[in-house]
């Protein structure tokens, strides 16, 4: 095996998804702790503690204790090089999350043991299922009173439509949580809490060991014996091929906060999850082990470092090896270039890199030439990775700057934040940028937009809510949109690529527009293009 194959084979790139408060950020931090990337886990929600989750870098995230942007973190564990994509857990951030999942090869789904499958989990799972990516389930918070583990598995299977295979099994829950039974090794791993520090006092005991009852209690010993018998008799067989194609989810029980079961989960996950997978570019399949470098843009983030007013573009490397001085070809821009200041990021910590491989995520300095979904590759090749679809916004506001003298900052801020994909911007035909219509997938995005405009661009906004809930692109190229018959509560706008759209208050209005305008063709998506 040559060095390129060896480096790519040891890479694992995955996203962590969950409903808010299921413990996703805590689990992320424990992974970083085991990899030696951080010395001490931050208190995610602790208001009296000045530490915050290492993956949360925006001030609004620290105040709320939620992740509102997708962070990218790399660390080493044993002989693996791990790239974690920490996705926003808040329900309003499904669009950013969706794009992040496009860059992952597998996903870890975190579920609260007392709440089970929640609304956001369903949404994110659908995105994973659409791509057939492997999904590993970590049932968290076993140190609190939880639901029956059999009921939890049944709910996952019924709600999400995916069979499960428990790799380990919990011994009680809450204050009486004693550890897990490892089904492959057929022994009990008993844990003692150590305040969440790096290493746990873990005792491995065989099921036949006479000391088992004194270690976990006679009642727990009796229950686990019954549970094991039931699992072995009625459960699905483990099938790694089914896992890799997203048709079977391995399930692990534990507690991220106290470290119960985190390291066994990480080790099993790394063993079961695939190395970087192939990507499609139209008819072409791009193999990660191909010699030629290629990557696509899945995230753009302005002002990560307020002192530098910079803009970073994040790329997922899909094939070959990247060297910092190499010349690459930007397909959409149709020009050769060198990627400026290539770096890997851990929250606000950055490190300039000299090389990276398929599966890695790199951030490059971007003066404004890249857009979400763009392809870069070695000169001489010309292909485009399949586009990343966009969610249609469901909430709209009319927005302009309170101070008319700040038009320039307003235009710059609105344009940059829209290019990141955090918001979509529209304007009425034949008008400039002094006033725009902002569309978002979830309402909290308005708050983040307002916060960023004020803090990063020094612009106070005047915002007026609009009643529209539906958006449709006009596909007809030979039609004059200004001559359309539309109802008084339908609005004609343009995006900033010049495409015409209609904003509707109801589905009835959509049907009315189609009936009154013969031949009108409307589509829910912008054919894979993002703002």
N, C-alpha and C positions, 0 to 999 in steps of 0.2 A: 504494500500500500504506500503510495507516495504521500508527501507532506500535505498536499492540497486535500486529498481524500481524508487523511487522518484528522485534519483540522475541522473539516466540514462535518465529519461523522461524530465529533465530540460536542457539536453544538445542539442546543435545545432552545427553541424560541416559542414561548407560550404566553397567553394572556390569562389574567385572573379576572373572573367575572362573578358578580353577585348582586343581590338586592342590597340597598343601603343598610348598614349596621350588621351585616352577617359576619363581619370580621375579616374582610378581604385585605384591608391595609395592614392589619396586625399580622396576618399570615405572610404577606409580602415581606414585612420587616423581619420575621423569624427566618425566612429563607436567606435574606441578606446577612443575618446574624450567623447562620451556619456556614455561609460562604466566606465569613470574615470581612464582608464589605462594610459592615458597621460594627462598632464596639458595644453599643447598647441600644436597645429598641426604644424609640420615643413613645411618649404617652399620647395616643392618638386623640383622645377626647379630654384628657386631664387639664382643666383650666388653670389649676394652680401650678402646673408644671410647664416650664418654658420650652421643653422639647416638643417637637411635633413629628408626625410621621415623615420619614425621610423622603417619601415619594410625593408629598404635598408641598408645592413650592409657592403657589400664589397665596397672597395674604387672605383672600376671601376663603380659601380652603382651610387655612389655619383657624380662622374665626369659627367656621361652621363644623369643622371636624369631618369634612367630606372631600372626596377627590372630584374636582370639577374639570380637570384636564387629564389627558393620558400621559403618564410618565414612562420613560424607558430606562431600564436599569440592567447592567451586566455585572455578573460576578462568576467566580470559579468555585466549583465544589467537586471534590475528588478529582477525577480527570475530565469533568464536563465543563464546558463554557456555556453559561446560562444567560439568556436574554429574557427578562421579564417585561411584559407590557402590562402596566398597571392601569386598567381602564376605569373611567369614571363610574362609580356605583350609583350615582344619583339618576333618578328616572328621566330627568330632562336632558341627559347627555347621550342618548342612544346613537346619534349620528356620529359623534367623535368615536364612540365605542365601536360602532360598526366598522369604521375605517381601520381602527386599530386591530380588530379581529381579522381583517384582510391581510395583515402583516404577520399573523401568528400561524404556527404549524399545529398547535393544539391549545386546549383551554382547560383551566382548572375552575370548576364551578363550586363556589363556597355557599353552603346552605346552613342556616341557623337550625340547630337541633330541636329547638322548642317551637319554631315557626314553620319549618318545612319549606316547600316551594312557594315563593312569593312572586308578585307580579313582574318585577324587573327580571327575575331569573327566567321567567317564561320568554320574555322578549329577547333576551340575550341568547338563550338556548336556541331559539328559532334561527338566529343569524348563524350560529355554529352549525346547526343541522343542515342549513342551506348549503354550506360549504363542505359538509361531510368531514369536519375536522374532529379528531379524537377529543372526547370530553371526559375528564377525570373529576370525580365528585369528592369534595372534602366536607363532611358533615361536622360542623364546628360547634363550639360552646357546650361540649359534653360535660364540662365542669359545672354547668347549671342544670336545673331540672329540665329534662328533655322528653320528647315524645318517644313512644315505643319504636325501636329501630326498624322492626318489620313494617310498621305503619309508614315510616319515613320512606323506606325503599318502595313500598307499594305506591305511595303518592308520586314519587319521582317517575316511576314507570307509567302510571296512569296519566299524570299531568303533562309529562314531556314526551311520552311515547318512545322511551328508550329502555331496553332491558338493563338491569344492573348486576354487578358482581361484587359483593362485599369482600375486599381483600383482607380486612380485619374486622373484628366485631367488638363492640364496647362492653365493658364489665360495669354495669350500673351507670348512673349519671348523677349530676349535682355533687353534693358534698361526699357522696359515697362512690364517686367515679374512681375506679381502681386501676384502669389501664385498658389494654385491648388484647384480644386473642388473634394471633397471626395465623391465618388459615393455611398458608403454604408451609411454614415451619412447624405448625401444629404445637405451638407453645404460647404461654401467656407472657405479655410484656407488662410488668407492673411498674407504675411510675410513682415517684414521690415528688411533690411540688417543691421547687427551689426558687420561688419568686420570679419565675420567668427568665432565669439566666440561661446562658448558652447551653451548658450540658446539664442533663437531668440524671438523677439517680434512677436508673432503669434496671429492674431485675427480671431476668428471663427464667421462666419456670415451666417445666414440662407438665402436661396435664396429669400425669400419673404420680407426680411428686407429692409425698405425704405433707409437705410444708405448704401446699397450695391453699388449704382451708384457712390456715393461720394468716396467710398473706392477704387473701382477698375476702375472707369470711365464708362460712359454710353455705349461707343462703346464696351468695353470689356464685360459689363453686357449683352448686346444684343447678342454678339458672343457666350458667354458661354451658354446662354439659348438655342440657336440654336444647339450648339454642343451636349448638354445634351439630347435634343430631338432625335437627330440623333443616339447617342450612345444607348439610351434606346430602340429605334425602331429596329436598325439593328445589334447591337452587339451580341456576343456570351453570353450565360448564364454562370455564374461563377460555376465551378464544381471542388471542392477540390480534389476529387479522380483523375480527369484528371490532375490536377497540380502535385499530388504526383507521378503519373506514367510518367511524362514528356510529356504529351499530350496537355497541355495548359500552357501558360506562363503569369502570372500576370505582368502587366506593371505599372511602376511608373515614374512620371516625377519630375525633381528637379534639383538642382545645388549643387554638393558636395562642391564646393569652398566657396559658400556663406551660406551653410547649408539649403537652401530652400528645404524642403521636405525630408530631410535625416532622421529625427526622426520618422515621420509618416511611412516612408518606413521601417525602422528598426522594428518598433512595429508590423506592418502588416506582415512583413516577418517572424518574430519569431512566430506569431500566425498561419501562414499558412504552414510553413515548418515542415517536420516530425522530430521526435527525431531519434536517431541512428537506422539505418536499418540493416536487416539481411545480412549476407555475405555467399557466397558459397565456399565450399571446396570439389570439386568433386561432389559426390552424396549427401554430407552432407550440410545441411543448418544450419549455426551458428547463433542462436538467441542472440541479444545483452543482453537480460535479463537472459541468462543462468548463473548459479552461477560460473562456471569455467572461469577463465581468459584466454583470447586469444588475439593475436595481430599479425599484419604483418608489415614488414619493407617496407616503400615506398620511403625513402630518406636517403642518407648518405652524410654527409658534413664534410670534413676535414678542420682543421685550422680556425674554426669560431672565435677562440680566439688565435691571433698570439702568445701571451705570453706563451700559454700552449701547442701549437702544438698538439691540441687534434683532436679527430674524433668523431662526434656525429652521432648516428643512430636514425632516427625518426621512431616511430612505431604508427600505428593507432590501438587503442584498440577496438576490435570487440565484446567482450563479457565480462560480469562479472566485477570484481573489481581488481585493482592492488594495492598491498601493497609493500612498498619499500624493506622489508626484506624477501619477499616470494621467494621460489624456483620455477623456471620455467624450462620448457623443450624446448630446441632449436631443432626443428624437423630436419632441414637440417644437423646440426652439431651432431645430435644424442647424446646430453648430457644435463645433468641438470646443472643449473647455477643460480646465482643471477644477476639481471640486475644492473650494476654499476652506481652509482650517477644518479638515475632517476630524470629528471628535466623537467620543462616546460619553454619554451623559448619565449621571446618577443624581436625580433631582437637580439641585443647583451646582453640584460638583461636575466639572468637565475635565476631560483629559484628551489632549490632541493625540491622535493615533497615527501610526505609520502604515498599518495594514489591518485588513478585516476580511472576513470570509462569508460565503453564502450562509444565511441564517442570522448574521449579525445585523444590528440596526446602527446606522451612523447618522450623525447630525452634521450638516454642512452649512457654512455661512451663506446666506442667500440675499442678494441685493434686490430681489423682487422678480427673478426670472422663472421661478418654478411654480407649478400649480399642482394641486392634489391629483394623483394618478399619473403624473409624468413618468416617462421611462428614460433612464440613462444606461448606456452600454458601451462596449469597446467600439472605437471607430471602425467602419467597414461593415458593421451589422446594422440593420435597420428594421426593428420590429417594435410594436407597442404592446405592453402587457394589457390584459383585459381591463377595461375601465372600472372604476369604483362607483357603483350607483349612489345616488344621493336620496336621502329621505325628503319627502315633500314637507315643508314647514306647515304647522297647524295654527300658529299664533303670529299676529302681525301688529306692528306699530308704525305710525308716521313719526319720523325723527328728524330734528334739525338742531343746530348749535344755538344755545341761548345767546351767546355773544357772536354777532355777525362778523366781527373782526377776526374770528378764529376759523374762518372758512377753510383755510389751507390745512390746519391741524385736523379739522373735522373730516375732510376728504381723505387725508392720509390714514387716520385711525379707522374709519369705516371700511376703507378699501383693504387695509392690511388684515383686519379681523375677519372680513369676509373671505379673503384669500386663504385663511387658515381653515375655513369651513365651519367655523363656530356659529356664524350667522349667514343668512343669504340676503342680499340687498337688491332692491328693485327701484325703479323710478317711473314716473308717468312719462309717456312719450313726449319728446321734444322739450324736456326740462333738464336742467343741469343737476349737479350734485348738492345744491344748497339744502335740499330736502329729499329724504329717501324713505322708502318703505322697507322696514327690516322684518324678515321672516325667520322664525326659529322653530325647532322641533318641540322644545319644552320651555315653559315660562321662566324658569330660573336663569336661562341663558340671557334674557333681557337684563337681569340684575348683574350678571357677570359682564355683559357688554357695557352697561352704564358705568360699572366700577372701573373697567379697564380704560374707557374713554377719559374718565376723570383723572385716573392715577398715572396713565402712561402717555396720554396725549394732551392733558390739561384742558379738556373740553367738557363743560357742563351741557347736558342734553335737555331738550324739551321733547317729551314723548307723549303721543296720543294713541290710545288703544284703537284698533280697527276691528270691525265685526267679522272679518273673513276667517274661514276655517279650512277652505279647500283651495288648492292651486292646480292649474292645468296649463301645460305648455301648448301653444298653437303650432301644430306640425305643418300646416299648409304654407308653402313658401310663395305660392302665386296669389295669395289673398291679401287684400288691404284690411288689416285688423281694425283700422279706424272706422270702417264702414259696417262693422258687425252690428247686428241687432242684439243688444244685451240689456238685461233688466237694470233698474236703478241701483240695486244693491249688488251689482257685479262691477269689478274694476279692471280696466285694461292697464297693464304695466309692462315694462321691459326689464330684462336682466342686463347685466353690464357686458354681455357679449352681443347685445342687440336683439336677442330673442324676445318675441312677444308672449305674454302670459295673461291668463285671466284669473282673478281672485273671486271666489264665490263665498256666499254666506251659508249655502246649503246645497245638498245633492240635487234638490228640486231645481235650483237655478242652473246647475250644470246640464240637466236634461232639457230645460227650457231653451238654453243657448244652442244646443245641438239640434233641437227641433226647428227653431226659427232661422237657423243658418245652414241651409242644405250644403252638404259636402264638407262642413267644418270637421277637422280631425284634432282631437285633444288628447294629450298623453299626461300621465301622472308623473313621469320621470323625465328628466332632461337627458335621456339617452346616455346615461352614464357620466355626463359631464357635471362637474361641480363648479360652484362659483369660484 
